[in-house]
């Protein structure tokens, strides 16, 4: 039940952002807030998730309704979103989530963009690079153009840098 009592409204609601100590936004609710809705095939609303993120300290939270209310708080280093991008071969890599929480191999995939800002539209993405385990359980990197597998390289590499080089060479001059 949503409390709209005057005392509750002024004194009992608390910041949900959970900024880290030392963050310039600590103690505030200043953050990026976005909503994702998933509709079923019949058009009925199945799930709504609110995401809030602080690009300053990396705190990311998800609050969702899929019949029950679910809440998850984590760090950008685990989900990728909200992390600082990395510059490689003149393009920017925006990390995705890790395979599982705490996996020390890093993000499983990166969106590749020409600019440092996080992609706001699918058209902002030059390509995608990601890793998987090869036949002998070593890490192999794959690449594709665009946000999805619009044009796949059809091959893999032993380094992320080599996969990024393929995207740079095939993205058509930065699109």
C-alpha positions as CSV (number, residue, x, y, z in Angstrom):
1,X,0.0,0.0,0.0
2,X,1.3,3.4,-0.9
3,X,1.4,5.7,2.1
4,X,0.2,9.2,1.4
5,X,-0.1,10.3,5.0
6,X,1.4,13.8,5.4
7,X,3.9,12.7,8.1
8,X,4.9,9.7,6.0
9,X,5.3,11.8,2.8
10,X,7.6,14.3,4.6
11,X,9.5,12.2,7.1
12,X,9.4,8.5,6.5
13,X,10.4,8.1,2.8
14,X,14.1,7.4,2.5
15,X,16.6,7.7,-0.5
16,X,16.7,4.5,-2.5
17,X,19.8,5.3,-4.6
18,X,22.2,4.0,-2.0
19,X,25.2,6.0,-3.3
20,X,28.6,4.8,-2.0
21,X,30.6,6.7,0.6
22,X,32.6,9.4,-1.1
23,X,30.2,9.8,-4.0
24,X,29.3,13.5,-4.5
25,X,25.7,12.4,-4.6
26,X,25.8,10.4,-1.3
27,X,22.7,11.1,0.8
28,X,20.6,12.2,-2.2
29,X,18.3,10.5,-4.6
30,X,20.0,12.1,-7.7
31,X,20.4,9.4,-10.2
32,X,19.3,8.2,-13.7
33,X,15.9,6.5,-13.5
34,X,14.4,4.5,-16.4
35,X,11.6,2.0,-16.9
36,X,11.5,-1.2,-18.9
37,X,8.2,-2.9,-19.7
38,X,7.7,-6.3,-21.1
39,X,4.3,-7.1,-22.7
40,X,3.1,-10.6,-23.4
41,X,2.1,-11.8,-26.9
42,X,-1.5,-10.8,-26.2
43,X,-0.5,-7.3,-25.4
44,X,-1.0,-7.7,-21.6
45,X,1.6,-6.1,-19.4
46,X,3.8,-8.9,-17.9
47,X,6.5,-7.1,-16.1
48,X,7.7,-3.6,-15.3
49,X,11.2,-2.9,-14.0
50,X,12.6,0.4,-12.8
51,X,16.3,0.8,-13.1
52,X,18.2,3.5,-11.2
53,X,21.9,4.1,-11.7
54,X,24.6,6.5,-10.6
55,X,27.3,7.0,-13.1
56,X,29.4,8.7,-10.4
57,X,29.8,5.8,-7.9
58,X,28.4,2.9,-9.9
59,X,25.4,1.9,-7.8
60,X,22.7,0.3,-9.9
61,X,19.3,-0.9,-8.6
62,X,16.4,-2.7,-10.2
63,X,12.9,-2.8,-8.8
64,X,10.5,-5.0,-10.7
65,X,7.0,-6.3,-10.7
66,X,6.4,-9.7,-12.2
67,X,3.5,-10.7,-10.0
68,X,5.6,-10.0,-6.9
69,X,7.8,-7.1,-6.1
70,X,11.5,-7.8,-6.6
71,X,14.4,-5.6,-5.6
72,X,18.1,-6.0,-6.6
73,X,21.0,-3.7,-5.7
74,X,24.4,-4.2,-7.3
75,X,27.3,-2.3,-8.7
76,X,27.9,-1.3,-12.3
77,X,31.0,-3.5,-12.4
78,X,28.6,-6.5,-12.2
79,X,25.9,-5.4,-14.7
80,X,28.0,-3.3,-17.0
81,X,25.4,-0.5,-17.4
82,X,26.6,2.6,-15.6
83,X,30.3,1.7,-15.9
84,X,32.8,4.0,-17.5
85,X,33.5,3.0,-21.2
86,X,36.9,1.9,-22.3
87,X,38.7,3.3,-25.4
88,X,40.2,0.6,-27.6
89,X,41.6,1.3,-31.2
90,X,39.8,4.7,-31.4
91,X,36.3,3.4,-30.4
92,X,34.6,3.0,-27.1
93,X,33.6,-0.2,-25.4
94,X,30.5,-0.1,-23.2
95,X,30.4,-3.2,-20.9
96,X,27.5,-5.6,-20.5
97,X,26.9,-7.9,-17.5
98,X,29.2,-10.6,-16.3
99,X,28.2,-14.2,-16.8
100,X,27.5,-14.4,-13.1
101,X,28.1,-12.2,-10.1
102,X,31.7,-11.8,-9.2
103,X,33.1,-13.6,-12.3
104,X,36.6,-12.3,-12.6
105,X,36.7,-12.6,-16.4
106,X,34.9,-9.4,-16.8
107,X,31.8,-8.6,-18.9
108,X,30.7,-11.2,-21.4
109,X,30.0,-8.6,-24.1
110,X,30.6,-5.0,-25.0
111,X,28.7,-2.6,-27.3
112,X,31.2,-0.7,-29.6
113,X,30.5,3.0,-30.3
114,X,32.3,5.8,-32.0
115,X,31.7,8.2,-29.1
116,X,32.3,8.0,-25.4
117,X,28.7,8.6,-24.4
118,X,26.6,5.5,-23.6
119,X,24.5,4.6,-26.7
120,X,21.0,6.0,-26.5
121,X,19.7,4.5,-29.7
122,X,20.5,1.2,-31.5
123,X,21.9,3.3,-34.4
124,X,24.6,4.5,-32.0
125,X,26.2,1.0,-31.9
126,X,28.9,0.2,-34.5
127,X,29.1,-3.4,-33.3
128,X,29.3,-5.9,-30.5
129,X,32.2,-8.0,-29.2
130,X,31.9,-10.8,-26.7
131,X,33.6,-13.9,-25.4
132,X,32.7,-17.5,-25.0
133,X,34.6,-20.6,-24.1
134,X,36.3,-22.3,-27.0
135,X,36.5,-26.1,-27.7
136,X,39.4,-26.4,-25.2
137,X,37.7,-24.1,-22.7
138,X,39.9,-21.1,-23.5
139,X,38.3,-17.7,-24.0
140,X,37.5,-16.9,-27.6
141,X,36.2,-13.5,-28.7
142,X,33.6,-13.0,-31.4
143,X,32.4,-9.8,-33.2
144,X,29.4,-8.6,-35.1
145,X,28.3,-5.3,-36.7
146,X,25.3,-3.4,-35.3
147,X,23.6,-4.1,-32.0
148,X,22.6,-7.6,-32.9
149,X,24.2,-10.1,-35.2
150,X,23.4,-8.2,-38.3
151,X,26.7,-9.2,-39.9
152,X,28.7,-11.7,-37.9
153,X,32.4,-12.1,-38.4
154,X,32.0,-15.8,-38.7
155,X,35.2,-16.3,-36.8
156,X,36.7,-15.9,-33.3
157,X,40.0,-14.5,-31.9
158,X,42.1,-15.0,-28.8
159,X,41.9,-11.3,-27.8
160,X,39.2,-8.7,-27.3
161,X,41.4,-6.2,-29.2
162,X,41.5,-8.4,-32.3
163,X,37.6,-8.7,-32.2
164,X,37.4,-4.9,-31.9
165,X,39.8,-4.5,-34.8
166,X,37.4,-6.5,-37.0
167,X,34.5,-4.2,-36.0
168,X,36.6,-1.1,-36.7
169,X,37.7,-2.4,-40.1
170,X,34.1,-3.5,-41.1
171,X,31.9,-0.8,-39.6
172,X,31.9,1.3,-42.7
173,X,33.8,4.4,-41.6
174,X,32.2,4.8,-38.2
175,X,28.6,4.7,-39.7
